[in-house]
Amino acid sequence: MSLAEKLSRSYLQTNSPGWLRPTGARRAKSPPLHYLGMSWGLARLDTHVYIDGFNLYYGLLKVNPHKWLNLERFCDQLLPKNNVIKIYYFTAKVDARANDPDQPTRQQAYLTALGTLPRVEIEYGTFMTNAVSQPLLALNATGRFIRSGGKPVLQYQPNGTATKAWVLKSEEKGSDVNLAAYLMRDAYQGNCQCAVIVSNDSDLLTPIRMVKADCGMVIGLAPPREKGSVELRALADFSVQPRPHHLTSSQFASPLVIDGNDLHKPASW
């Protein structure tokens, strides 16, 4: 029997109406607080939150002015009925780009702000940029790429081979693996009762299945994009969708005073 099932049974025995409770079962003195997507609650669970930083940024933060996000306040407001005791933030150091030379400066300011939060632990992967040969897409008169049958159409040379060009490809490596590793360590060591995943990455399906099946861990999902992974939503015990008010009410002060020095929110944020 999983932890969720045990807690559910315990709740029914102590908090349901008298005609549902087994004979002799004692009613709880105070109502439980944790919500699992049902019409009644469960006991407040010690919870770890696992945030894929790039997934959060590109899925939720990039298009809005609330990037100066205090993760402790954000998680507490997103999960008010959980006891959030640890927040892991998985990211990688970015490089300056020709069209955005200040990118590393903005990121470092945010990482410094996160460093003031005692419950937040930052774990680093790597950010890699390589020159790769990629096929070019066929474009219409307006410069937009063409689709056929829902798929992009490639450019072809007269001999039938795809037209290619050398491009810079940037990708973050390690965050998904690190997130899965920390999730599994916490589950097998019994470090928390509930894990909430802030990611849309379906590569996490297998480790989530394992910790649910082997450890009975309660899994929550907070997808950065509303139309996230259907498979992740189906596997989670509950799902909470970040909303604009969670972001607006969870911003760091600017300036943020650290050791007598002022840290300002990046101007473009």
N, C-alpha and C positions, 0 to 999 in steps of 0.2 A: 504494500500500500504506500503511495507517494505521500510526501509531506503535506501537499495540498489536500489529499483525500483524508489524511488523519486529522488535519486541522478542521476540515469541513465537518467530519463526524463529531469531533469534540465540540464544535460550535452548536450543532444541532442538539447535542445532548444537554447543553447548559443554557442555551439561549432561545430555543424554540418554545412555542406555547406549550402549556402543560399537557395538552392532549397529544402532542408529538413527542415529548421527552420520555425516555424510558423511565420506568418506575424507580424512584429513589435518586434520579439524576438531579444535581444541584444547579440552580440558575446562577449565572455569573453575576457578580456584584456590579460590574460596569460593562457597558457595551464594547465589543471589540472594535478595532479601528481600521484594520487593513481591508481594502476592497479588491476583490478579484473578478470584477466584471459581473457580479451577481447582485441580487436585490438585498443581500444581507452581507455583513462583514465577517472578518476573521481577526484573530489576535494580531496585534502589530508585529510585523516581521522585521528582523535585522536585514538590511538590504545593502547590496553593493551595486553601483551603477557603472556600466562599462560603455564609454563614449568613443566612437570612431570619429576623431576630430575632423578629418577631411569630409567624411560623410555628413557630419553635422553642418559643416560650413557650406558645402555645395548644395546640400539638400534643403537647408533651412535659413542660413544666415546671410549668404552672399547677396541676396536681392533685397535685404532690408537693412535699416540703420541701427540694428541692435546687436552688432557683433561684439561689443564690449561686455560680454556675458559673464556674470558671476555664476559659476557652475554650482556652487553650494546652494545659493538662493534658488536657482533654476530647478534643481533636482528636488529641493524641499517643497517648492510650489507645485511641481509636476506630480509629486508623490506625497501628498500631505498625510496620507494614512499609513505610510511606511516609515520605519526608522532607518533613514539613510546614514550609514556609518562610514562608507568609503566610496569615493568616486575616482575611477581610473579614466584618464584622458590619454588616448593613444594618437600620436601625431608623428611628424617628421619635420626636421628643419628644412625650410624652403630656400631656394637660391634666388639671387637677383636675376631679373630678366630684362632684356633690352627695352621692352615696353612697360616694365614695372620694376624699376631698380630699387624701390623702397619696400618691396614685399617682405624681405627678411626683417627690416626694422619694425614694421607693423606687427609681424608675428612675435618678435622678441618682446615687444611691449606687452602683448597679451599674455605670453608665457610668464613674464615677470609678475603680472597681476595675478595670475593663477597661483603663483608660488606663495602668495600671502594666505591661501586658503588651506587650513590644516587637514581637511578631509580629502583634498584633491592630490592625487599622485599622477605625475606625468611620465609616460613611458614612450620612448622614441624608437621609431623605425628609421628608414632611410628614404630620401627623395632622390630619384635617379633621373637624369636627362641624357638621352642617347640619340645619336643620329641614326635613323632607320629608313630603309627604302619602303615606301608605301604606295599602293595603287591610287591613282587620281579618280575622282568622281566626275561623271558627265554633268555639265551644267546647262541650264536653260538660258534664254536671252537676258533674264534679270540677274543672272549670276548665282541662282540657287541650284542645289544639286537635284537631280532627277530621280524619281522613284518609279519602280515598276513592280507590281505585285507586292507593294509595301516595302520593298528592298531598294537600297541605293544602286544606281546604275553606274558601272565603271566606264572609264574612257578606254578605248582600244586602239591600237596601232593597226595600220593596213595589213600586217601579217597575222593579226588576230590575238596578239599578246596584249596584256593589260599595260597601259601607260603608267609608269612609276616616277616618283620624284623623291629626293632625299629630304626628310623633314626631321625636326627636333621632336622627340617624344618624351614627355615627362610623366613619370608615374611614381606613386608612393608605394614603398615595399615594407611589409612587416607589421602594419597596424592590425590587419585582420588575424594574422598568426598570433601576435602578442595578445590580442583581445581573447582569442580562443584559449590560449595557454593560461592566462590569468583566471578566466572563468572556470576552467577545469581544475586548476589548483585550488581555488576557493571552494569549489563543490566537494572535491575529494578530501580536503582538509576540514570541511565543516566550518568554514570561516563566516558563512552567512546562510540565511534561510531562503532568501529571495535574491535573484539577479535580474536587473533591468538592463536591457540592451538598447543603446541608442545608435542604431545603424539600420541601413536597408540592405546590407550585404548578405545574400543568400548563401555565401560560402560558410556562414556560421551555422547552418542547419545541422550538420553532423555533430559538432561539439555540444550544441544545445540538446539534441536528442540524447546524447550520452549522459549528460549531467542530470537530465530529467529521469532517464531510465535507471541509472546506476545509483543516484544519490537522492532522488525525489525532490530535487530543487524546484522551487516555484520560479517560473520564468515570466518576466514582463517585457514588453516591447514598447519603445517610444520611437517610432519611425520618423526620421527627419523630413521625409517626403510623405504626404498623405497617401499617395498611391505608391506605397512601398511594396516589398516582397510579399506576395500572397502566401507563399509557403511559410515565411517567418510568422506572419499573423496567425496562421492556422496552428502552428506549433506552440505558440505562446499561451500561457495560462490567462493572461490579461494583456490589454493594450491601452496605452494612453497617448493621445495625440497632442504634441506641443502646439499651443495656440499663441497668437500675438500677445495676449496679456501676460503669458508666462515670460516672454522675452522683455517686454517693456518694464515689468516690475522686478527684473533680475539683473539690472545693469550695475557695473562697478561705478563708484564715484569717479568723477574726472574734474580736477586731478585726484589721484589716489596717492595718499601720503605713505611712503615706505621709508623707514629709517630716516625721517626728516626730509626726504626728497620727494618732489612732486612727479608722479607718473601720469602723463596725459593720454587720454584716448586718441588714437591716430586721427588726424584731421579728416581723412577721407572716409572714416567710419561714422 
